[in-house]
């Protein structure tokens, strides 16, 4: 009788371990694929025309090494996260969800997704450094001139009414896709002007957040790598999504 009881306990332990391994394998399947970015120093802001007052003055910043998601988070990935955490799936303008860039996600929901995978939202400096292929003078992510925007970015000129599958355009020099166009991306920082670098904010309670990168709904201006837009953290927009960052 004792031997039988020990056998049953052993089997339960083994089955429990198998279940945990299966959950881990499933979670890794939906975890964002990351690109290693070597840090460095660069000049942040409107280096192209020096006319966007929201991206001036141009100033030097240093970035430590980090990892950033190769693609924007997809509906498939966010739907998995929502299911595992008892949340509602985000709205979609199409029946097809899958590998399309997720939208209709608030800042806090985006942060929750990244945290679930041991990650976070990018700082504004990290985002721009990565978008500009390591701080290069790229006005569009992966291009130094506006002539190449349609090669690397999905904009309103292609007459889209919803997000596209990630990775359909060419990547930038670091192998990162869609940092210009497709959907705007939530930034971890609060919104403030470059002219007030020391202004204090409460990151937990302040409502104004940043989105970067432009979208399929915007023209060339908003898709520039230095373009900044402030918005409320609880908005759900058809063209706002996100990607995650991982500390080294």
Backbone torsions as a table, in degrees:
resi	resn	phi	psi	omega
1	UNK	NA	-44.8	179.4
2	UNK	-63.5	-40.5	179.9
3	UNK	-64.1	-39.7	178.8
4	UNK	-63.9	-42.0	179.5
5	UNK	-62.8	-42.0	178.3
6	UNK	-64.0	-38.0	178.7
7	UNK	-64.1	-43.5	179.8
8	UNK	-63.6	-43.5	179.3
9	UNK	-62.2	-42.7	179.0
10	UNK	-61.4	-44.3	179.2
11	UNK	-62.7	-40.9	178.4
12	UNK	-62.8	-39.9	178.7
13	UNK	-64.7	-44.3	180.0
14	UNK	-64.4	-42.0	179.1
15	UNK	-65.7	-37.7	177.8
16	UNK	-63.0	-43.1	178.5
17	UNK	-64.8	-38.5	177.8
18	UNK	-63.2	-41.2	178.4
19	UNK	-61.9	-42.1	178.9
20	UNK	-63.9	-40.7	179.5
21	UNK	-65.2	-39.6	179.1
22	UNK	-64.6	-40.4	177.8
23	UNK	-64.1	-38.9	179.1
24	UNK	-65.7	-42.4	178.8
25	UNK	-63.3	-42.5	179.0
26	UNK	-63.8	-43.1	-180.0
27	UNK	-63.0	-42.7	179.1
28	UNK	-63.3	-28.9	178.8
29	UNK	-62.8	-33.2	-176.3
30	UNK	-102.3	-1.6	178.6
31	UNK	-69.5	135.8	179.8
32	UNK	-59.0	141.0	174.9
33	UNK	-78.7	134.0	-171.6
34	UNK	-110.8	152.0	175.2
35	UNK	-116.6	130.8	178.1
36	UNK	-77.6	130.1	178.5
37	UNK	-118.5	118.1	176.2
38	UNK	-76.6	126.4	-176.6
39	UNK	-69.0	177.9	179.8
40	UNK	169.2	-171.3	-178.8
41	UNK	-108.6	140.3	177.1
42	UNK	-155.7	170.3	179.5
43	UNK	-101.2	120.6	-175.6
44	UNK	-89.0	141.7	172.9
45	UNK	119.9	-170.1	-175.3
46	UNK	-76.9	81.6	178.2
47	UNK	-79.5	-14.4	-171.0
48	UNK	-80.1	-50.2	-179.6
49	UNK	-126.3	-15.5	-178.2
50	UNK	55.4	40.0	-179.6
51	UNK	-119.9	-15.7	-179.5
52	UNK	-82.2	102.3	-174.8
53	UNK	-60.9	-24.9	179.5
54	UNK	-76.5	-15.0	179.5
55	UNK	-116.7	29.7	177.4
56	UNK	-131.5	153.5	1.7
57	UNK	-77.3	154.5	172.5
58	UNK	-65.1	132.7	-176.7
59	UNK	-145.2	152.5	-177.2
60	UNK	-81.8	141.4	177.8
61	UNK	-141.5	154.2	178.0
62	UNK	-115.1	139.1	179.4
63	UNK	-122.9	131.2	173.8
64	UNK	-80.2	165.0	177.5
65	UNK	-58.6	144.6	177.2
66	UNK	-159.1	171.8	173.6
67	UNK	-115.6	141.3	178.6
68	UNK	-131.1	148.1	-177.4
69	UNK	-61.6	135.7	179.6
70	UNK	-64.7	-32.6	-178.6
71	UNK	-128.7	160.5	169.5
72	UNK	-66.6	150.7	179.8
73	UNK	-63.3	137.5	-175.7
74	UNK	-99.1	167.7	174.7
75	UNK	-60.9	-41.6	-179.9
76	UNK	-57.1	-45.4	-179.9
77	UNK	-67.3	-44.9	-177.5
78	UNK	-71.2	-34.8	177.0
79	UNK	-62.3	-37.8	175.9
80	UNK	-62.4	-48.7	178.9
81	UNK	-58.1	-43.9	-179.6
82	UNK	-62.4	-43.0	-179.8
83	UNK	-64.2	-41.7	-179.0
84	UNK	-70.4	-19.3	-175.5
85	UNK	-118.2	14.5	174.9
86	UNK	66.6	32.4	-179.0
87	UNK	-105.7	161.3	175.7
88	UNK	-78.3	144.6	175.7
89	UNK	-67.6	142.6	177.9
90	UNK	-66.8	153.7	178.7
91	UNK	-62.8	151.6	174.3
92	UNK	-137.4	141.9	178.1
93	UNK	-82.5	-3.3	176.8
94	UNK	-130.1	153.8	173.3
95	UNK	-66.1	-34.2	178.2
96	UNK	-73.3	126.4	-179.8
97	UNK	-114.2	-81.4	171.1
98	UNK	44.7	-123.0	-174.6
99	UNK	-91.0	13.5	171.7
100	UNK	-71.5	146.3	177.7
101	UNK	-61.7	127.9	-178.5
102	UNK	-67.9	147.5	175.3
103	UNK	-141.2	-173.6	-175.9
104	UNK	57.7	36.5	179.6
105	UNK	-118.1	130.6	179.1
106	UNK	-76.2	169.3	177.6
107	UNK	-59.4	-45.0	-177.3
108	UNK	-67.5	-35.6	176.7
109	UNK	-68.1	-38.7	176.6
110	UNK	-63.0	-44.3	178.3
111	UNK	-62.0	-40.6	179.2
112	UNK	-61.7	-40.9	177.6
113	UNK	-61.4	-50.4	-178.5
114	UNK	-60.7	-42.5	-179.3
115	UNK	-62.3	-36.1	-179.8
116	UNK	-59.3	-31.6	179.8
117	UNK	-100.4	15.7	178.5
118	UNK	73.8	27.1	-177.3
119	UNK	-123.4	-168.2	-179.9
120	UNK	-153.1	174.6	172.5
121	UNK	-80.4	150.9	-178.6
122	UNK	-72.4	150.5	167.7
123	UNK	-71.8	163.7	-179.8
124	UNK	-64.1	-37.9	-179.4
125	UNK	-67.6	-42.7	177.0
126	UNK	-60.8	-44.8	-177.3
127	UNK	-61.0	-48.6	-177.6
128	UNK	-67.0	-37.3	178.3
129	UNK	-61.4	-44.7	179.7
130	UNK	-69.8	-40.9	-179.7
131	UNK	-61.8	-34.8	-179.6
132	UNK	-92.0	26.1	174.8
133	UNK	54.9	43.1	-179.9
134	UNK	92.3	31.5	175.3
135	UNK	86.4	12.3	177.4
136	UNK	-69.6	166.2	178.8
137	UNK	-84.2	68.3	178.9
138	UNK	-104.6	114.6	-177.9
139	UNK	-73.6	-31.0	170.7
140	UNK	-120.4	142.2	-176.2
141	UNK	-59.6	110.5	-178.6
142	UNK	99.3	1.5	-178.2
143	UNK	-145.3	136.9	179.8
144	UNK	-88.8	-10.8	178.4
145	UNK	-129.1	159.3	179.9
146	UNK	-73.8	-17.3	-178.3
147	UNK	-61.2	-26.7	-175.0
148	UNK	-96.5	10.5	-173.1
149	UNK	-59.1	-37.1	-175.4
150	UNK	-75.6	-10.7	176.2
151	UNK	-81.2	-33.1	-173.1
152	UNK	-114.6	-10.8	-173.4
153	UNK	-136.2	140.9	174.1
154	UNK	-94.0	114.5	-176.8
155	UNK	-122.8	178.0	-177.7
156	UNK	-64.7	-19.5	-178.4
157	UNK	-69.4	-12.7	175.9
158	UNK	-94.0	7.3	172.3
159	UNK	57.3	42.7	174.8
160	UNK	-87.6	153.8	176.0
161	UNK	-123.9	12.9	178.1
162	UNK	-161.9	168.3	-179.6
163	UNK	-67.6	157.1	-179.6
164	UNK	-103.1	164.4	171.5
165	UNK	-59.6	141.6	-178.0
166	UNK	-68.3	148.6	174.5
167	UNK	79.2	16.4	180.0
168	UNK	-81.8	-23.2	175.9
169	UNK	-96.7	173.8	179.9
170	UNK	-73.4	148.0	179.1
171	UNK	-79.9	170.2	172.8
172	UNK	-81.8	-171.0	-173.4
173	UNK	-67.4	-18.0	178.7
174	UNK	-93.2	-1.7	-178.9
175	UNK	85.0	21.3	180.0
176	UNK	-101.4	135.4	-175.2
177	UNK	-102.4	148.7	166.4
178	UNK	63.0	30.5	176.0
179	UNK	-80.1	-10.7	164.5
180	UNK	-120.1	125.9	177.9
181	UNK	85.6	-174.6	-172.6
182	UNK	67.7	-88.3	173.1
183	UNK	-131.4	150.4	169.4
184	UNK	-58.4	156.9	-179.0
185	UNK	-125.7	129.9	177.6
186	UNK	-63.8	139.3	175.3
187	UNK	-108.5	145.3	-178.2
188	UNK	-67.9	-27.8	-176.4
189	UNK	-73.6	159.3	166.8
190	UNK	-77.5	167.7	-178.0
191	UNK	-91.9	128.6	173.0
192	UNK	-153.4	158.5	-179.4
193	UNK	-76.5	147.7	176.9
194	UNK	-63.1	-22.0	-179.7
195	UNK	-75.5	-5.8	180.0
196	UNK	-128.4	62.2	-172.9
197	UNK	-66.1	-21.8	-177.1
198	UNK	-100.1	5.0	-177.6
199	UNK	-64.5	134.2	-175.7
200	UNK	-92.0	139.1	176.8
201	UNK	-135.7	159.0	173.6
202	UNK	-99.7	105.9	-173.1
203	UNK	-61.5	-24.1	-177.6
204	UNK	-83.9	-28.8	-173.6
205	UNK	-112.3	-23.0	-178.6
206	UNK	-63.5	137.6	-174.6
207	UNK	-88.1	-25.7	-175.9
208	UNK	-83.1	124.7	179.2
209	UNK	-123.9	175.3	-178.5
210	UNK	-110.8	144.4	166.8
211	UNK	-125.7	144.1	-177.0
212	UNK	-133.9	159.4	168.7
213	UNK	99.9	-9.7	-179.8
214	UNK	71.2	-171.7	-176.1
215	UNK	-160.7	178.8	176.3
216	UNK	-65.7	-16.5	-176.3
217	UNK	-92.8	-6.6	-172.9
218	UNK	-113.1	161.3	178.2
219	UNK	-88.1	-169.5	-174.7
220	UNK	-59.2	-38.0	-176.3
221	UNK	-54.8	-54.7	-174.7
222	UNK	-68.5	-18.5	-178.8
223	UNK	-87.5	2.2	179.0
224	UNK	-73.3	149.3	-172.7
225	UNK	-65.6	-23.6	-177.6
226	UNK	-98.5	-3.1	-174.6
227	UNK	-71.7	132.4	-175.2
228	UNK	-121.3	139.2	177.4
229	UNK	-135.5	127.9	176.6
230	UNK	-96.7	140.3	179.4
231	UNK	-154.5	165.1	-179.3
232	UNK	-71.0	142.8	-174.5
233	UNK	-67.0	-20.0	-175.2
234	UNK	-102.4	11.9	178.2
235	UNK	-71.4	151.5	171.3
236	UNK	-122.7	108.4	-175.0
237	UNK	-119.4	149.2	-179.4
238	UNK	-66.4	-14.6	-177.1
239	UNK	-127.9	27.4	176.8
240	UNK	-120.7	120.4	176.5
241	UNK	-131.5	-143.8	-177.7
242	UNK	-173.4	169.0	166.9
243	UNK	-139.2	163.4	-175.4
244	UNK	-107.3	163.2	176.3
245	UNK	-127.2	147.6	178.9
246	UNK	-125.9	132.2	177.8
247	UNK	-70.7	148.5	177.5
248	UNK	-82.1	NA	NA
